[in-house]
Amino acid sequence: MKKIILLLIGFLSFCTLPAQHVQGIVWGVAPSGEKTPLAYAAVHWHDTHTAVMTDDNGRFTIPLPATWPAMLMASFVGYNSDMRSVTNDTAFVELLLYEGAELDEVQVTGRQAGIYNSRLTQLKTEVINAAGLQKMACCNIGESFENSASISVGYSDAVSGARQIRLLGLSGIYAQMLEENRSDMRGLATTFGLGFTPGPWLESIQVAKGIGSVLQGYENITGQINLEYRKPTTPEPLFLNLYLDRFARTELNAVSSLQLSGKLFTTLLAHGSIDPMKTDNNNDGFMDEPSKKQINLANRWLYVADNGAMLRFGVKGLYEKRNGGQLDFDASRPRDTTQYGTGIENTHINAYIKLGIPLVDTITNIAFIADYTWHDLRSFFGLKTFDGTEHTANLNVLFQSKAGRQHDYMLGGGIRWDRYRQGLQDVWFPASGQGAQREYIRLDRDETVGGLFGEYTFSYHDRLWIVAGLRADYHSLFQWLITPRATLKYNITGSLILRASGGRGFRTANVVTDHIGMLATGRQISIDEPLGIEDAWTYGGSIAWYFPLFQDDRASLGFDFFRTQFTNQIIVDQEDDLARVHIYNLDGQSFSNTWQIDFNVAPLERFSLMATFRYTNAQTTYRNNRRRERPLNDRFKAVLNLQYATRMNIWTFDFTTQLNGQSRLPDFAATNGNPYSPVYPLFFAQVTRKFRSIDIYIGCENLFNYTQRDPILLASDPYNTGFNSSVIWGPLMERRIYAGLRFTLFN
């Protein structure tokens, strides 16, 4: 029995809720029945002075009352208050505030923005909540950032359909992807992982810019993107989302949250999609997007013990297959030079278990987390093939406590084991006419990383927070990795907030999957030297001002600047040699500077406006000491989002426009002597009609049909060294009209 208990403790997780507190969530309920987590609502025990405010996700933690049972109340301007009876065995409290409270015969409506910058977080964090995810029909997280200027979304190439993002002017591989603060979507899943999580599964996405906590490891360089799933404690027993567009792309998502007892909760999540149509709108003989199909299942559990301990565990599995290339490509035929096609299969399984245990007092707890991931990738691009298998196991432990009112600290450690088995079969046809040349490159790697960390937080009167962290990891391939990080947040006034952060990050490159687009060329792939670990420093800050404007008492204006400076970076160079893709370590400077300004206001009742602008200067030193602007990296991006809702939110109208700046084209892709892509706009629109349990929406992406013409170089001869489908700077798909239905079953 003792062995079983010790084994269970080895699979532990993070939990910060002490035994002497009650936790819960406050929902704002629209007349249609739609529920949205209500931020900054007041929660207090009836007839006492014990009160707290909900966070950005509507959640709260409040100390226990003096006697049982007790009445817990919640209130918010424009909503009717709610009161619930709470007993000493209550695990979780949900309070429902119905919209439409009247004050002096004037109806006041409170609304939470779908996308907003959090006032509470220590790093500048952009939150996209459930309402924000529904502003457009984002079928997966790779399609959920069209309203964000912080993140740019594009394609790695014109044949695989792999989505890629950029944060702080750098590829998304440098942003750490988290799943409820667990590291996720790394390794072989990086390339296609943005399409592995359906948007309807999520409660929110938080995009934190700059270096983050040492708690999640050393791999964060430009920021963290954290995904919060719909919770097992969510009161809706069933949520469905059905989507269909003009290209016959069809998706069905289902989420079911069930309370099996007062202590045990579970969520079942399912996704199925098919994208069968072959389109070639630019008549180059290649499909504009690959056909694909995906099935995705997950099951998540929560158990809350009497002493406040919380056990979370879950499993998810995915299978995806996509085929692209020339329209007449027949995957059943042996591959040869008479046809060019792509085939990609991803199989992914992840299991995790988390346990948090409160200790002898109300401010100390210990937490553990363990997870295992298996990922299998099989692919071919013409005659090139790449296959890889990944096994990853993590175990972490965390101790958290306080030393007085102003001092918090965390201590912890962890170990991670990675096993990669990767093989690249490179095939190319030299210009000399020698016929097909082949080289098989093994990229196997075993890594074991163990480390310790500590983080100290000083807070002063809810105005000043200083966080200092240090992590030391021993890497089986690269020895000691020392990661210092620091963050400052200062509320200069109640409406003026200053933030600053800085620190170091590392990551081991998976050079093929990180740059999958290089397989979609006719060139030889050359790894010129042993590749080191990528090493960078990121620092910067932001200032945000909240002020009354028009009818909005929470209008905001913000500015931020961040710089990432690489000590070492893996360079994938397509410009030095037109017959080869050269891969080597950085020798010189590589940096990215980004400036961004944000403005949010609700000038009229039920009408909101969000405007952002970002400018980027990213440069890298290539071979022969050539420091140049990074290719295919947009210099600026501007976003304007407008939303209007009719009375009682029966109709909602969303309109988004982007202005995407020019980017430097690789030398071999410059046309008519112009080394830059054009500046171009994109437009998105959606209308939603709400009923009691059903939302019906219809919309259009790329409203005015702007596309990059001829995205594939030398498409007529795909086995020539000049063939290249990785020079992508604009949209590939024409106007996409879609419709969908969301159904929510309420308790």
Buried (B, 14 or more C-beta within 10 A) or exposed (E): EEEEEEEEEEBBBBBBBBBEBBBBBBBBBBBBBBBBBBBBBBBBBEEEEBEBEBBBBBBBBBBBBEEEEBBBBBBBEBBBBBEBEBEEEBBBBBBBBBBBBEEEEEEBBBBBBBBBBBBEBBBBBBBBBBBBBBBBBBBBBBBBBBBBBBBBBBBBBBBBBBBBBBBBBBBBBBBBBBBBBBBBBBBBBBBBBBBBBBBBBBBBBBBBBBBBBBBBBBBBBBBBBBBBBBBBBBBBBBBBBBBBBBBEBBBBBBBBBEBEEEBBBBBBBBBBBBBEBBBEEBEBBBBBBBBBBBBBBBBBBBBBBEEBBBBBBBBBBBBBBBBBBBBEBEEEEEBEEEBBBBBBBBBBBBBBBBBBBBBEEBBBBBBBBBBBBBBBBBBBBBBBBBBBBBBBBBBBBBBBBBEEEEEBBBBBBBBBBBBBBBBBBBBBBEEEEEEEEEEEBEBEBEBEBBBBBBBBBBBEEEEBBBBBBBBBBBBEEBEEBEBBBBBBBBBEEEBEBBBBBBBBBBBBBBBBBBBBBBBBBBBBBBBEEEBBBBBBBBBBBBBBBBEEBEEBEBBBBBEBBBBBBBBBBBBBBBBBBEBBBBBBBBEBEBBBBBBBBBBBBBEEBBBBBBBBBBBBBBBBBBBEEEEEBBBBBBBBBBBBBBBBBEEBBBEBBBBBBBBBBBBBBBEEBBEEEEBBBEEBEBBBBBBBBBEEBBBBBBBBBBBEEBBBEEBBBBBEBBBBBBBBBBBBBBBBBBBBBBBBEBBBEEE
